[in-house]
């Protein structure tokens, strides 16, 4: 499980997601960001994100997203 942001100093979150998924295809990615642009959310999901949350959503929503993502593909 990796929680990442879109804006990071060296490698942006979308590039990070792409590289992680290439190296570790089973990794679960959750984006936690201030960016409300739906185009970024769509792009994050295309890169393999299991969730996309706004930082203003609060800790409880993040915990819910982590639990939900950890259950994906466990049927």
C-alpha positions as a printed NumPy array, in Angstrom:
array([[  0.   ,   0.   ,   0.   ],
       [  1.395,   3.364,  -1.056],
       [ -0.204,   6.707,  -0.275],
       [  1.15 ,   9.399,  -2.572],
       [  0.432,  12.923,  -3.72 ],
       [  0.342,  14.342,  -7.231],
       [  2.839,  17.087,  -6.44 ],
       [  6.168,  15.86 ,  -5.131],
       [  9.592,  17.496,  -5.394],
       [ 11.525,  15.041,  -7.585],
       [  9.049,  12.746,  -9.342],
       [  5.357,  13.614,  -9.596],
       [  2.77 ,  11.201,  -8.242],
       [  1.532,  10.007, -11.629],
       [  5.051,   9.09 , -12.764],
       [  5.668,   7.457,  -9.401],
       [  2.494,   5.394,  -9.788],
       [  3.502,   4.302, -13.281],
       [  6.961,   3.186, -12.133],
       [  5.624,   1.412,  -9.051],
       [  3.019,  -0.486, -11.057],
       [  5.676,  -1.574, -13.565],
       [  7.929,  -2.848, -10.793],
       [  5.272,  -4.072,  -8.343],
       [  2.027,  -4.672, -10.26 ],
       [  0.179,  -5.813,  -7.125],
       [  0.889,  -2.621,  -5.171],
       [ -2.168,  -0.629,  -4.133],
       [ -1.932,   3.126,  -4.696],
       [ -3.991,   5.822,  -3.041],
       [ -3.594,   9.435,  -4.056],
       [ -4.036,  11.946,  -1.245],
       [ -3.944,  15.404,  -2.754],
       [ -5.273,  18.94 ,  -2.698],
       [ -5.92 ,  18.796,  -6.451],
       [ -9.656,  18.726,  -7.173],
       [ -9.28 ,  18.525, -10.965],
       [-11.258,  15.452, -12.117],
       [ -8.859,  14.979, -15.034],
       [ -6.061,  14.206, -12.572],
       [ -8.285,  11.725, -10.74 ],
       [ -9.059,   9.985, -14.027],
       [ -5.394,   9.896, -14.962],
       [ -4.487,   8.519, -11.525],
       [ -6.998,   5.711, -11.942],
       [ -5.587,   4.951, -15.401],
       [ -2.166,   4.633, -13.802],
       [ -3.566,   2.009, -11.437],
       [ -4.708,   3.968,  -8.404],
       [ -7.105,   2.245,  -6.043],
       [ -8.29 ,   5.548,  -4.611],
       [ -8.131,   9.32 ,  -4.995],
       [ -8.898,  11.471,  -1.974],
       [ -8.677,  15.135,  -1.243],
       [ -6.599,  16.111,   1.778],
       [ -9.598,  17.955,   3.175],
       [-11.484,  14.628,   3.328],
       [ -9.981,  13.839,   6.705],
       [ -8.244,  10.918,   8.328],
       [-11.321,   8.694,   8.625],
       [-11.832,   8.74 ,   4.834],
       [ -8.181,   7.865,   4.298],
       [ -8.47 ,   4.9  ,   6.643],
       [-11.613,   3.76 ,   4.799],
       [ -9.816,   4.043,   1.456],
       [ -6.872,   2.   ,   2.722],
       [ -9.153,  -0.761,   3.975],
       [-11.194,  -0.726,   0.751],
       [ -8.073,  -0.874,  -1.424],
       [ -6.625,  -3.733,   0.598],
       [ -9.758,  -5.787,  -0.115],
       [ -9.643,  -5.287,  -3.897],
       [ -8.907,  -8.534,  -5.774],
       [ -9.378, -10.719,  -2.685],
       [-12.457, -12.649,  -3.743]])
